[in-house]
Amino acid sequence: MSYQSSSHLFMIEPKVFYSNKQTADSNHYQVSHKENEDIDAIKDNALKEFNNLKNQIEKHGITVTSMIGSDKCPDHIFPNWFITFDDKTFQLFSMNAENRRLEKTPEMINFLSKDYQLKGDLTEYEEKEMFLEATSSMVFDRVNRIVYAASSSRTNPELTKKWCKDNDYELVLFETESHKGSSIYHTDVFMYVGQKVIGICFDVILPEYRDLVKEKVSQFHDVFEIEKSQILDFCGNSLEARNNANEYFIIMSSRAFNALSENQKTALSKYYKDIIHADLTTIEKYGGGSARCMLNELF
């Protein structure tokens, strides 16, 4: 049986954490720290939040492997520069910000290489200013071999088309508009794919693409609709995972959980044994990413 979701997740413990100036232009969800703010305190709070989320996930029987990040990488807590596949291969991707390119450390690549064979590496495209930021740029329907991708400065349409063609994935490519009027930087901000359900905000997709996406997501899945206002609370930045007993969970931040209506929580309970959530206030504020951004899947 093919699985959409993994029972083994990868996380990176932050050695440093602060608002990354190199990502601020495209990430409309992060806040720059003020000059008088204590950077060490921000990092300490982020580390507490990291550990709380990790502990919550592990409490539900889901395996988590973590490594310690680099002091040169303020966004290392977001391991969205690689993807693993169930044929035990992995691939590396091209990152927009220069300090995010440093996240592909030899130590982490060597770790992945113990269990996975390197099948593809898009790092060379960084010098060509063509970026495709792995699990954040592309939201995968792994069972049906479909990639959903929203074009942006971090998700180059031509490189996305090339990757999907080379890897035999059908591509559903479309455009979006954020609350600030430009493209949403990552597709995983507003959608996720589960074994039986897809969570998605249609309202941020430009009207000319909306019917196409609606038709495609409903072809193999039930659809859980997320409201446009809930994107600001990171409701779309969620990830499905399963434990060793093959029980399914959806993982999100407490901010996202609290932004869901009771009807929405009831709807999700049809698909998930529980909603795993933890307070990620600091990480969301200064990193502009939430639970899904902090997790990568080891298949």
C-alpha positions in Angstrom: 0.0 0.0 0.0 1.2 3.5 -0.8 1.2 6.0 2.0 0.6 9.7 1.6 2.0 10.3 5.1 5.0 9.2 7.0 5.4 7.8 10.5 8.9 9.3 10.8 9.6 13.0 10.9 12.8 15.1 10.7 13.3 18.3 12.7 16.2 20.7 13.2 16.9 22.1 16.6 17.8 25.8 16.2 21.3 26.8 17.2 20.3 30.4 16.4 16.9 31.9 15.6 16.0 35.4 14.5 14.1 37.2 11.8 15.9 36.5 8.6 16.4 39.7 6.6 17.1 37.8 3.4 13.6 36.2 3.4 11.6 39.2 4.5 10.8 40.5 1.0 8.8 37.4 -0.1 7.6 36.1 3.3 4.7 38.3 4.3 4.1 36.4 7.5 7.3 37.1 9.4 8.0 40.1 11.5 11.4 41.8 11.8 12.8 42.0 15.3 13.3 45.5 16.7 16.8 46.8 17.5 16.2 46.7 21.2 14.9 43.1 21.3 17.0 40.4 23.0 18.1 38.0 20.2 19.1 35.4 22.8 15.7 35.5 24.4 14.0 35.0 21.0 16.2 32.0 20.3 15.5 30.5 23.8 11.8 30.9 23.3 12.0 29.3 19.8 14.0 26.4 21.3 11.3 25.8 24.0 8.6 25.9 21.3 10.6 23.5 19.1 11.0 21.0 22.0 7.3 21.3 23.0 6.2 20.5 19.4 8.7 17.6 19.2 7.5 16.2 22.5 3.8 16.5 21.5 4.4 14.6 18.3 6.4 11.8 20.0 3.7 11.4 22.7 1.4 10.2 20.0 3.7 7.5 18.9 5.2 9.2 15.9 9.0 8.9 15.5 11.0 12.1 15.4 14.7 12.4 14.4 16.3 15.7 15.1 19.7 17.3 14.4 21.2 20.5 15.7 21.3 23.4 13.2 24.1 25.7 12.1 24.9 29.1 13.8 25.0 30.5 10.2 21.4 29.7 9.4 18.6 31.6 11.2 16.0 29.5 9.4 17.5 26.1 9.9 14.5 25.2 12.1 12.6 24.9 8.8 14.1 21.9 7.0 12.5 22.4 3.6 15.5 22.0 1.4 15.2 18.3 0.7 12.6 15.6 0.0 12.7 11.9 0.7 10.8 9.3 -1.3 9.5 5.8 -0.5 12.0 4.2 -3.0 14.6 5.3 -0.4 16.0 8.2 -2.5 16.3 11.8 -1.6 16.8 15.1 -3.6 18.2 18.5 -2.8 16.6 21.7 -3.9 17.5 25.3 -4.8 16.9 27.9 -2.1 16.4 31.6 -2.7 18.1 33.3 0.3 21.9 32.9 0.4 22.0 32.0 4.1 19.3 29.3 3.5 21.6 27.7 0.9 24.0 27.0 3.8 21.4 24.8 5.4 22.4 21.9 3.2 25.2 21.0 5.5 27.6 18.1 4.8 26.6 16.6 8.1 22.9 16.5 7.3 23.5 15.3 3.7 25.7 12.5 5.1 23.0 11.6 7.6 20.4 11.3 4.8 22.8 9.4 2.7 23.0 6.6 5.2 19.4 5.5 4.4 18.7 7.2 1.1 20.4 7.5 -2.3 20.8 11.0 -3.7 18.8 11.0 -6.9 18.7 14.7 -7.8 20.2 18.0 -6.8 18.9 21.4 -8.0 21.6 23.4 -6.2 23.1 24.6 -9.5 20.0 26.5 -10.2 20.7 28.9 -7.4 23.3 30.6 -9.5 20.7 30.9 -12.3 18.2 32.6 -9.9 15.7 29.7 -10.3 14.4 28.4 -7.0 12.2 25.5 -6.0 12.1 25.1 -2.2 11.2 21.4 -1.9 8.3 20.5 0.4 7.2 24.1 0.8 7.1 25.0 -2.9 5.5 21.7 -3.9 2.6 20.1 -2.0 2.6 16.4 -2.9 -0.2 13.9 -3.5 2.3 11.1 -3.3 -0.2 8.2 -3.9 -1.6 9.7 -7.1 1.7 11.4 -8.1 0.4 14.9 -8.3 2.2 18.1 -7.3 0.4 21.3 -6.4 2.5 24.4 -6.8 1.8 28.1 -6.5 4.2 30.2 -8.6 6.3 32.7 -6.6 9.8 34.1 -6.3 10.6 30.9 -4.5 8.7 28.5 -6.8 10.0 29.0 -10.3 7.3 27.8 -12.8 9.8 26.5 -15.4 11.9 24.7 -12.9 8.8 23.2 -11.3 7.6 22.0 -14.7 11.0 20.4 -15.4 11.2 18.7 -12.0 7.7 17.2 -12.4 8.5 16.0 -15.9 11.8 14.5 -14.9 10.2 12.7 -11.9 6.9 11.6 -13.5 4.5 13.8 -11.4 1.5 15.5 -12.8 1.8 19.3 -12.1 -1.1 21.5 -11.0 0.4 24.9 -11.3 -1.4 28.1 -10.4 -1.1 31.6 -9.0 -2.1 33.2 -5.8 -2.6 36.5 -4.0 -1.7 37.1 -0.4 -3.2 39.6 2.0 -0.6 42.0 0.9 -1.5 41.7 -2.8 1.4 39.7 -4.2 2.0 35.9 -4.6 2.1 33.7 -1.5 5.7 32.6 -1.2 5.1 28.9 -0.4 2.3 26.5 -1.4 2.2 24.8 2.0 1.0 28.1 3.6 -2.5 27.4 2.4 -2.8 23.7 1.6 -1.9 20.2 2.7 -2.6 16.7 1.4 -3.7 13.8 3.6 -4.4 10.2 2.8 -8.2 10.9 2.6 -8.6 14.7 2.8 -7.0 17.8 1.4 -7.0 21.0 3.4 -7.0 24.1 1.2 -7.9 27.8 1.0 -9.4 28.4 -2.4 -9.9 32.2 -1.8 -6.2 32.9 -2.1 -6.0 31.2 -5.5 -6.6 33.6 -8.5 -10.1 33.2 -9.9 -8.9 32.0 -13.3 -7.2 28.9 -11.7 -9.7 28.2 -8.9 -12.0 25.8 -10.8 -9.1 23.8 -12.1 -7.7 23.4 -8.6 -11.1 22.6 -7.1 -11.7 19.9 -9.6 -8.3 18.3 -9.1 -8.2 18.2 -5.3 -11.7 16.6 -5.2 -10.7 13.9 -7.7 -9.2 11.6 -5.1 -9.9 13.3 -1.8 -12.5 14.9 0.4 -11.9 18.7 0.7 -11.6 20.6 4.0 -11.9 24.3 3.2 -9.8 26.8 5.1 -10.9 30.5 5.2 -8.8 33.2 3.8 -8.5 34.9 7.3 -7.3 31.6 8.8 -4.2 31.7 6.6 -2.9 34.5 8.8 -3.2 32.0 11.7 -1.3 29.4 9.8 -4.2 26.9 9.5 -3.0 25.8 6.1 0.6 25.1 7.4 -0.3 21.7 8.8 1.0 18.2 8.2 -0.6 14.8 8.4 1.4 12.0 10.0 0.7 8.5 11.3 2.1 6.5 14.2 3.3 2.9 14.2 -0.2 1.7 15.0 -1.3 3.3 11.7 -3.4 6.0 13.5 -3.5 9.3 11.6 -3.0 12.8 13.1 -2.9 16.3 11.8 -0.1 18.5 13.2 -0.4 22.3 13.5 0.3 25.2 15.9 -1.9 26.1 18.8 -2.6 29.4 17.1 -3.9 27.5 14.1 -5.9 25.1 16.3 -7.6 27.9 18.1 -8.5 29.7 14.9 -10.5 26.7 13.7 -14.2 26.7 14.3 -15.8 23.9 16.3 -17.4 22.7 13.1 -14.0 22.5 11.4 -12.6 20.6 14.3 -15.5 18.1 14.1 -14.9 17.8 10.4 -11.2 17.0 10.9 -12.1 14.4 13.6 -13.6 12.2 10.8 -10.1 11.7 9.4 -7.8 12.0 12.4 -7.5 10.4 15.8 -6.3 13.7 17.2 -5.1 17.2 16.3 -1.6 17.6 17.6 -0.7 21.2 18.4 1.8 23.3 20.3 2.4 27.0 20.9 4.7 28.3 18.2 4.2 32.0 18.8 7.9 33.0 18.6 8.7 30.8 15.6 5.6 32.0 13.7 6.3 35.7 14.5 9.9 35.9 13.5 10.2 33.0 11.1 6.9 33.4 9.3 6.5 29.7 9.2 4.6 27.2 11.4 4.3 23.5 12.2 4.5 22.1 8.7 7.6 24.2 7.9 9.3 22.7 10.9 8.8 19.1 9.8 10.1 17.0 6.9 9.1 13.5 6.2 11.4 10.5 6.2 9.8 7.8 4.1 
